[in-house]
Amino acid sequence: MIKVQVRPNEPLETALRRFKRQCNYAGIFRLAKKYAYFEKESDKNRREEREKIRNIQRAQRKMDDRGGRGRSRRKSKVKGGRQGKDDASEDTSITASTDR
């Protein structure tokens, strides 16, 4: 059972916020949602399987980021939005030579 004592000169809103935070940490909201409706066993198994897969994928992403590869995937910022301007000039010269 969660108890929150209102401190002297403390607004009721802050005490209520502390109460909600303690309820959240204790998992009361999660339990209330869990027992709010009936869940079939097959649906429960399906949901738990999805959660396991999601947790595994999250752990793999976390391991990839620790390896230093997470930052290398980002595109580098280049003025004009194109990385290789030399490549673009070569492409135009090739098109010009094929038009002849």
Helices and strands as residue ranges (DSSP letters): H 12-26, H 28-34, H 41-66, H 69-72, H 85-99
